[in-house]
Amino acid sequence: MSHTLDLEAVLRLIDDLAESDANPGVLLDRTATALGRPVGIRTEQGEVWTGAPHGRPPDPVVPGLVVTRDLPGTGQVWIDTDGLPLTGAETALLLRRLGIAAKVALLGRVPAAHPVEDGVALRSAVDAGVAPAERARTWLRFGIGETSVVTVFALTGPAGAAGAFVDGLRGRTPVVLHATVGTIELVVAKELDPDDVPGVPVGARAAFAGPCPAADAPRAWQRARSALRFARPSTRAHGPYAVEEAALVDAAGLGGYALLAETLSAEQIAPVPDVRQLGLLVDDHGDDMLVCLEAVAATDSVRKAARLLHRHHNSVAYRVERAQRYLGFSFTEPYGRTRLFLALVLRRLQESGDLFQAGGTTGGTDGSSTEPPAQ
């Protein structure tokens, strides 16, 4: 073993492992390798975790020549000091930093006491009105650090849809959390690529924001709720979904349209003439007309819309002509397609107006928020 040791490098490693939410085994193995000697944790419940250099099988017996540091409420950490080239003060500093990291790692393993308490805690973790330090402690309870990467989902739909959605994420993420917030289901997944979401249950609508640091989860929750207003009921349980299907909406793709979701209520939208006429059109000819118009608005020609819908060109053209008579303008005139698109967007917002109150109140746990508008 070397008689020199870069203590600062070891301390940085321990801090990095704590910030990345390393589990106790990884923390101890990496630290033991950096020190070239065994290290360990003994919990108050009698569990013993040991790390050995370079992945060697650890000795289940704690070495005789060790220094320890108590972790109140958790247990203690120890380091084999045989030949350790550090002063007493340096060893104490090393133990202190390892102890902090060990406590963080062990806290991440503590299961929540009860699902109801889980829900209360998760709601507080995305509430901008809760103090940041308290939110950080809550995330640690779930095994998530402030710098951990999370994706925040907002979901609504028939009974059981949220449970099915969460079950679909299990195995694709190390942590998935779920709570009901008013009329919306909140789902938080750690280290999940949104492209790995298997699907949205039939009849459910979903949106997401992130990935982002857990510290930014309140803003992500607000953005996911805003994006949910643009979602449409899923017609199939497995993705991927085309953009025009809108079963799973990415808040990052909304741009300035997010402002409409955050400021317009269903009551404010109802008097808009184009929206009223669109409603009459759907009442008289069914939701299939909406599907057709969504495709027309998403493309630059009726022929392309027909290919998108896998329908004959004449079938789509007939529906477009009827829709133009109801709405009173041509979709091919200057800005006509843009006007159609805006009418369709406003109808989505009108239909989702019951999800939460507009006017900037999208971020709190009960539909309210103290978070200032995004700059």
Secondary structure, 3 states (H helix, E strand, C coil): CCCCCCHHHHHHHHHHHHHCCCCHHHHHHHHHHHHCCCEEEEECCCCEEEECHHHCCCCCCCCCCEEEEEECCCEEEEEECCCCCCCHHHHHHHHHHHHHHHHHHHHCCCCCCCHHHHHHHHHHHCCCCCCHHHHHHHHHHCCCCCCCEEEEEEEECCCCHHHHHHHHHECCECCEEEEEECCEEEEEEECCCHHHCCCCCCCCEEEEEEEEEHHHHHHHHHHHHHHHCCCCCCCCCCCCCCHHHCCEEEHHHCCCHHHHHHHCCHHHHCCCHHHHHHHHHHHHHCHHHHHHHHHHHHCCCHHHHHHHHCCCHHHHHHHHHHHHHHHCCCCCCCCHHHHHHHHHHHHHHHHCCCCCCCCCCCCCCCCCCCCCCCC
